[in-house]
C-alpha cells in the first residue's frame, strides 16, 4: 500500500516534497526528477525553489523528464508543456535547460498526421530515461477520473510512452488554461505510460480539494484497475500520496493514515 500523508494545505505538502528532493540532490547531485504540469505540483516546485536558494544547493547537474505533452502545439505556445515546465520548474530552480526533457521536444509541434515523427517518439523517450539511469522521484497529479500523466481510464498498466487521445472530461478540465474554450484544447497527446511511471524509484502524488476525493479513494483503497489508472501506485514499492483533508474526505481509513505518519521515525523521510 502507498503511504498516505494528510496535510492542512498545499503549502505543507510542498514543504514535504521540497525537503525530500533537496536531500536527494545533496546526496546525488545528478538526480533525475520526474516532472508534472497542472496546478497540483506548483506549491511543491515553489517550495523546492525556495529551499534550493536558501541552502545554496548546486542543481547544475540535476536532470528532468516531464510526463507528457500536447500533440500539435508549437513548443513556444504558452500552454505547451515544454513552455510550462521551463516556466514553473527550470527557471525558478535554475536548472540547466539542456538537461530537462519533455516528450514532445523531438516532435517540435508536429501534428498527429506526421506519422514518421510521431511513431518513434515514445520509444525514444523511454530509452532516454533509461540511459539517464531512470527517474529518482516522480511527482504526479491526478485527474478527477483517476488519470495520471495523460493515461486516461482504460490505459494499460504496463504501457510505455505513447500517443493517446484525451478524454472529453480531461479536455473540459484543462480548458481553464485555454481561455475556458475546450475547442482550443488539443485532442491528442504524448504521455509516459503507466509502465514507464512505475519504473521511477519514488512516486509522489499530490491532490487537493473535494473534486479529487473520489479519485483518491479509488487510488488508495479501491481495486487495482485500468479504469482508475492511478490505482497502479498500489503496485509500487515506494509511493507517497500527499492530500489535504478535502481530498482525503472519502478515505475509509483516514484515521490510520494520520496515526501512521505521526508515529513514523523521522529518519525514514518520505
LOTI-431954 format. One record per residue (C-alpha): residue number from 1; z negated, x negated, y negated. Coordinates in nm, 2 decimals, m for minus. Layout:
N
+-----+--------+--------+--------+
! seq !     zz !     xx !     yy !
+-----+--------+--------+--------+
! NUM !      Z !      X !      Y !
...
+-----+--------+--------+--------+
# end
This chain:
270
+-----+--------+--------+--------+
! seq !     zz !     xx !     yy !
+-----+--------+--------+--------+
!   1 !   0.00 !   0.00 !   0.00 !
!   2 !   0.07 !  m0.11 !  m0.35 !
!   3 !  m0.22 !  m0.20 !  m0.58 !
!   4 !  m0.27 !   0.08 !  m0.84 !
!   5 !  m0.43 !  m0.01 !  m1.18 !
!   6 !  m0.51 !   0.28 !  m1.41 !
!   7 !  m0.53 !   0.18 !  m1.78 !
!   8 !  m0.61 !   0.35 !  m2.10 !
!   9 !  m0.28 !   0.29 !  m2.27 !
!  10 !   0.04 !   0.08 !  m2.27 !
!  11 !  m0.12 !  m0.20 !  m2.47 !
!  12 !  m0.38 !  m0.26 !  m2.20 !
!  13 !  m0.10 !  m0.26 !  m1.93 !
!  14 !   0.09 !  m0.51 !  m2.14 !
!  15 !  m0.21 !  m0.74 !  m2.16 !
!  16 !  m0.25 !  m0.74 !  m1.78 !
!  17 !   0.12 !  m0.82 !  m1.73 !
!  18 !   0.12 !  m1.08 !  m2.00 !
!  19 !  m0.18 !  m1.27 !  m1.86 !
!  20 !  m0.03 !  m1.28 !  m1.52 !
!  21 !   0.31 !  m1.40 !  m1.63 !
!  22 !   0.17 !  m1.66 !  m1.88 !
!  23 !  m0.04 !  m1.81 !  m1.60 !
!  24 !   0.27 !  m1.81 !  m1.37 !
!  25 !   0.47 !  m2.00 !  m1.64 !
!  26 !   0.19 !  m2.26 !  m1.68 !
!  27 !   0.19 !  m2.32 !  m1.30 !
!  28 !   0.56 !  m2.30 !  m1.27 !
!  29 !   0.75 !  m2.39 !  m1.59 !
!  30 !   1.09 !  m2.29 !  m1.45 !
!  31 !   0.96 !  m1.95 !  m1.33 !
!  32 !   1.22 !  m1.68 !  m1.27 !
!  33 !   1.14 !  m1.35 !  m1.44 !
!  34 !   1.30 !  m1.02 !  m1.33 !
!  35 !   1.36 !  m0.82 !  m1.65 !
!  36 !   1.40 !  m0.44 !  m1.71 !
!  37 !   1.50 !  m0.24 !  m2.01 !
!  38 !   1.37 !   0.10 !  m2.12 !
!  39 !   1.06 !   0.19 !  m2.31 !
!  40 !   0.80 !   0.12 !  m2.04 !
!  41 !   0.82 !  m0.26 !  m2.05 !
!  42 !   0.82 !  m0.30 !  m2.42 !
!  43 !   0.45 !  m0.34 !  m2.47 !
!  44 !   0.44 !  m0.59 !  m2.19 !
!  45 !   0.71 !  m0.80 !  m2.35 !
!  46 !   0.53 !  m0.78 !  m2.68 !
!  47 !   0.20 !  m0.89 !  m2.53 !
!  48 !   0.37 !  m1.18 !  m2.34 !
!  49 !   0.54 !  m1.30 !  m2.66 !
!  50 !   0.21 !  m1.29 !  m2.85 !
!  51 !   0.03 !  m1.48 !  m2.57 !
!  52 !   0.30 !  m1.74 !  m2.53 !
!  53 !   0.28 !  m1.81 !  m2.90 !
!  54 !  m0.10 !  m1.81 !  m2.91 !
!  55 !  m0.13 !  m2.06 !  m2.62 !
!  56 !   0.18 !  m2.26 !  m2.72 !
!  57 !   0.33 !  m2.22 !  m2.37 !
!  58 !   0.65 !  m2.41 !  m2.30 !
!  59 !   0.91 !  m2.15 !  m2.20 !
!  60 !   1.22 !  m2.37 !  m2.23 !
!  61 !   1.28 !  m2.38 !  m1.86 !
!  62 !   1.20 !  m2.01 !  m1.78 !
!  63 !   1.49 !  m1.82 !  m1.63 !
!  64 !   1.55 !  m1.45 !  m1.62 !
!  65 !   1.76 !  m1.19 !  m1.43 !
!  66 !   1.80 !  m0.83 !  m1.56 !
!  67 !   1.80 !  m0.53 !  m1.33 !
!  68 !   2.11 !  m0.35 !  m1.44 !
!  69 !   2.38 !  m0.29 !  m1.70 !
!  70 !   2.61 !   0.00 !  m1.81 !
!  71 !   2.97 !  m0.03 !  m1.69 !
!  72 !   3.23 !  m0.02 !  m1.96 !
!  73 !   3.01 !  m0.10 !  m2.27 !
!  74 !   3.11 !  m0.42 !  m2.46 !
!  75 !   2.83 !  m0.68 !  m2.43 !
!  76 !   2.80 !  m0.67 !  m2.81 !
!  77 !   2.72 !  m0.29 !  m2.81 !
!  78 !   2.36 !  m0.25 !  m2.93 !
!  79 !   2.27 !  m0.04 !  m2.63 !
!  80 !   2.43 !  m0.27 !  m2.37 !
!  81 !   2.15 !  m0.42 !  m2.16 !
!  82 !   2.29 !  m0.76 !  m2.24 !
!  83 !   2.21 !  m0.69 !  m2.61 !
!  84 !   1.88 !  m0.51 !  m2.53 !
!  85 !   1.74 !  m0.79 !  m2.31 !
!  86 !   1.82 !  m1.05 !  m2.58 !
!  87 !   1.67 !  m0.84 !  m2.85 !
!  88 !   1.35 !  m0.74 !  m2.67 !
!  89 !   1.28 !  m1.05 !  m2.44 !
!  90 !   1.49 !  m1.36 !  m2.52 !
!  91 !   1.44 !  m1.37 !  m2.89 !
!  92 !   1.07 !  m1.27 !  m2.91 !
!  93 !   0.97 !  m1.51 !  m2.63 !
!  94 !   1.20 !  m1.79 !  m2.74 !
!  95 !   1.38 !  m1.82 !  m2.41 !
!  96 !   1.70 !  m2.02 !  m2.37 !
!  97 !   1.98 !  m1.75 !  m2.37 !
!  98 !   2.18 !  m1.95 !  m2.13 !
!  99 !   1.91 !  m1.91 !  m1.87 !
! 100 !   1.89 !  m1.53 !  m1.89 !
! 101 !   2.14 !  m1.33 !  m1.70 !
! 102 !   2.25 !  m0.96 !  m1.69 !
! 103 !   2.46 !  m0.81 !  m1.40 !
! 104 !   2.74 !  m0.71 !  m1.64 !
! 105 !   2.78 !  m1.05 !  m1.81 !
! 106 !   3.06 !  m1.16 !  m1.59 !
! 107 !   3.24 !  m0.83 !  m1.64 !
! 108 !   3.24 !  m0.87 !  m2.02 !
! 109 !   3.25 !  m0.49 !  m2.07 !
! 110 !   3.53 !  m0.44 !  m1.81 !
! 111 !   3.58 !  m0.07 !  m1.71 !
! 112 !   3.54 !   0.07 !  m1.36 !
! 113 !   3.92 !   0.07 !  m1.32 !
! 114 !   3.92 !  m0.31 !  m1.34 !
! 115 !   3.87 !  m0.34 !  m0.96 !
! 116 !   3.93 !  m0.71 !  m0.94 !
! 117 !   3.64 !  m0.80 !  m1.18 !
! 118 !   3.41 !  m0.52 !  m1.06 !
! 119 !   3.44 !  m0.56 !  m0.68 !
! 120 !   3.28 !  m0.90 !  m0.66 !
! 121 !   3.03 !  m0.88 !  m0.94 !
! 122 !   2.74 !  m0.75 !  m0.73 !
! 123 !   2.75 !  m1.01 !  m0.46 !
! 124 !   2.79 !  m1.29 !  m0.71 !
! 125 !   2.48 !  m1.17 !  m0.90 !
! 126 !   2.27 !  m1.16 !  m0.58 !
! 127 !   2.40 !  m1.51 !  m0.50 !
! 128 !   2.30 !  m1.64 !  m0.85 !
! 129 !   1.94 !  m1.50 !  m0.79 !
! 130 !   1.92 !  m1.67 !  m0.46 !
! 131 !   2.04 !  m2.00 !  m0.60 !
! 132 !   1.77 !  m1.98 !  m0.86 !
! 133 !   1.51 !  m1.96 !  m0.59 !
! 134 !   1.45 !  m1.59 !  m0.62 !
! 135 !   1.26 !  m1.38 !  m0.87 !
! 136 !   0.89 !  m1.46 !  m0.91 !
! 137 !   0.78 !  m1.15 !  m1.10 !
! 138 !   1.00 !  m0.84 !  m1.13 !
! 139 !   0.89 !  m0.59 !  m1.39 !
! 140 !   1.00 !  m0.23 !  m1.33 !
! 141 !   1.01 !   0.11 !  m1.50 !
! 142 !   1.06 !   0.43 !  m1.31 !
! 143 !   1.27 !   0.73 !  m1.38 !
! 144 !   1.14 !   1.09 !  m1.37 !
! 145 !   1.33 !   1.13 !  m1.04 !
! 146 !   1.18 !   0.81 !  m0.89 !
! 147 !   1.47 !   0.58 !  m0.95 !
! 148 !   1.41 !   0.20 !  m1.01 !
! 149 !   1.68 !   0.00 !  m1.17 !
! 150 !   1.97 !   0.24 !  m1.16 !
! 151 !   1.91 !   0.32 !  m0.79 !
! 152 !   1.93 !   0.69 !  m0.80 !
! 153 !   1.78 !   0.92 !  m0.53 !
! 154 !   1.97 !   0.87 !  m0.21 !
! 155 !   2.02 !   0.49 !  m0.26 !
! 156 !   1.99 !   0.27 !   0.04 !
! 157 !   1.66 !   0.10 !   0.07 !
! 158 !   1.85 !  m0.21 !   0.19 !
! 159 !   2.11 !  m0.21 !  m0.09 !
! 160 !   2.23 !  m0.52 !  m0.28 !
! 161 !   2.36 !  m0.53 !  m0.63 !
! 162 !   2.65 !  m0.29 !  m0.67 !
! 163 !   2.82 !  m0.03 !  m0.88 !
! 164 !   2.66 !   0.31 !  m0.89 !
! 165 !   2.73 !   0.65 !  m1.06 !
! 166 !   2.44 !   0.76 !  m1.28 !
! 167 !   2.27 !   1.09 !  m1.21 !
! 168 !   2.30 !   1.36 !  m1.48 !
! 169 !   1.92 !   1.35 !  m1.52 !
! 170 !   1.93 !   0.98 !  m1.60 !
! 171 !   2.21 !   1.02 !  m1.85 !
! 172 !   2.02 !   1.30 !  m2.02 !
! 173 !   1.70 !   1.09 !  m2.03 !
! 174 !   1.89 !   0.79 !  m2.18 !
! 175 !   2.08 !   1.00 !  m2.44 !
! 176 !   1.79 !   0.92 !  m2.68 !
! 177 !   1.94 !   0.57 !  m2.70 !
! 178 !   2.28 !   0.71 !  m2.79 !
! 179 !   2.21 !   0.94 !  m3.08 !
! 180 !   2.10 !   1.21 !  m2.84 !
! 181 !   2.46 !   1.25 !  m2.73 !
! 182 !   2.48 !   1.25 !  m2.35 !
! 183 !   2.86 !   1.21 !  m2.37 !
! 184 !   2.81 !   0.87 !  m2.51 !
! 185 !   2.61 !   0.75 !  m2.21 !
! 186 !   2.83 !   0.57 !  m1.96 !
! 187 !   2.87 !   0.74 !  m1.62 !
! 188 !   2.86 !   0.42 !  m1.42 !
! 189 !   2.65 !   0.11 !  m1.40 !
! 190 !   2.60 !  m0.21 !  m1.20 !
! 191 !   2.25 !  m0.25 !  m1.07 !
! 192 !   2.04 !  m0.46 !  m0.85 !
! 193 !   1.99 !  m0.28 !  m0.52 !
! 194 !   1.66 !  m0.19 !  m0.38 !
! 195 !   1.70 !  m0.46 !  m0.12 !
! 196 !   1.76 !  m0.71 !  m0.40 !
! 197 !   1.45 !  m0.59 !  m0.59 !
! 198 !   1.23 !  m0.61 !  m0.28 !
! 199 !   1.31 !  m0.98 !  m0.24 !
! 200 !   1.11 !  m1.06 !  m0.56 !
! 201 !   0.78 !  m1.22 !  m0.48 !
! 202 !   0.58 !  m0.99 !  m0.70 !
! 203 !   0.68 !  m0.64 !  m0.83 !
! 204 !   0.50 !  m0.49 !  m1.13 !
! 205 !   0.59 !  m0.12 !  m1.20 !
! 206 !   0.48 !   0.03 !  m1.53 !
! 207 !   0.47 !   0.41 !  m1.60 !
! 208 !   0.31 !   0.61 !  m1.88 !
! 209 !   0.29 !   0.98 !  m1.96 !
! 210 !   0.28 !   1.31 !  m1.77 !
! 211 !   0.65 !   1.31 !  m1.73 !
! 212 !   0.62 !   1.02 !  m1.48 !
! 213 !   0.32 !   1.17 !  m1.29 !
! 214 !   0.52 !   1.34 !  m1.01 !
! 215 !   0.74 !   1.03 !  m0.96 !
! 216 !   0.43 !   0.80 !  m0.94 !
! 217 !   0.26 !   1.04 !  m0.69 !
! 218 !   0.57 !   1.02 !  m0.47 !
! 219 !   0.60 !   0.65 !  m0.51 !
! 220 !   0.23 !   0.57 !  m0.42 !
! 221 !   0.12 !   0.85 !  m0.19 !
! 222 !   0.44 !   1.01 !  m0.06 !
! 223 !   0.65 !   0.90 !   0.24 !
! 224 !   0.89 !   0.61 !   0.20 !
! 225 !   1.23 !   0.78 !   0.14 !
! 226 !   1.56 !   0.70 !  m0.02 !
! 227 !   1.51 !   1.02 !  m0.22 !
! 228 !   1.23 !   0.85 !  m0.41 !
! 229 !   1.37 !   0.50 !  m0.44 !
! 230 !   1.05 !   0.36 !  m0.59 !
! 231 !   0.86 !   0.45 !  m0.27 !
! 232 !   1.02 !   0.14 !  m0.12 !
! 233 !   0.74 !  m0.05 !  m0.31 !
! 234 !   0.51 !   0.06 !  m0.03 !
! 235 !   0.70 !  m0.19 !   0.19 !
! 236 !   0.64 !  m0.48 !  m0.04 !
! 237 !   0.36 !  m0.73 !   0.03 !
! 238 !   0.27 !  m0.78 !  m0.34 !
! 239 !   0.34 !  m0.47 !  m0.55 !
! 240 !   0.13 !  m0.37 !  m0.85 !
! 241 !   0.17 !  m0.03 !  m1.02 !
! 242 !   0.01 !   0.00 !  m1.36 !
! 243 !  m0.02 !   0.35 !  m1.51 !
! 244 !  m0.21 !   0.54 !  m1.77 !
! 245 !  m0.43 !   0.84 !  m1.70 !
! 246 !  m0.14 !   1.08 !  m1.76 !
! 247 !   0.10 !   0.91 !  m1.52 !
! 248 !  m0.19 !   0.89 !  m1.27 !
! 249 !  m0.28 !   1.25 !  m1.30 !
! 250 !  m0.13 !   1.37 !  m0.98 !
! 251 !  m0.26 !   1.09 !  m0.76 !
! 252 !  m0.50 !   1.23 !  m0.49 !
! 253 !  m0.69 !   0.90 !  m0.45 !
! 254 !  m0.72 !   0.82 !  m0.82 !
! 255 !  m1.09 !   0.76 !  m0.79 !
! 256 !  m1.05 !   0.50 !  m0.52 !
! 257 !  m0.78 !   0.31 !  m0.72 !
! 258 !  m1.02 !   0.28 !  m1.02 !
! 259 !  m1.31 !   0.17 !  m0.79 !
! 260 !  m1.10 !  m0.09 !  m0.61 !
! 261 !  m0.97 !  m0.25 !  m0.92 !
! 262 !  m1.31 !  m0.25 !  m1.09 !
! 263 !  m1.45 !  m0.45 !  m0.79 !
! 264 !  m1.16 !  m0.68 !  m0.74 !
! 265 !  m1.25 !  m1.06 !  m0.76 !
! 266 !  m1.13 !  m1.19 !  m1.09 !
! 267 !  m0.96 !  m1.49 !  m0.92 !
! 268 !  m0.72 !  m1.27 !  m0.74 !
! 269 !  m0.53 !  m1.17 !  m1.06 !
! 270 !  m0.27 !  m0.90 !  m1.01 !
+-----+--------+--------+--------+
# end
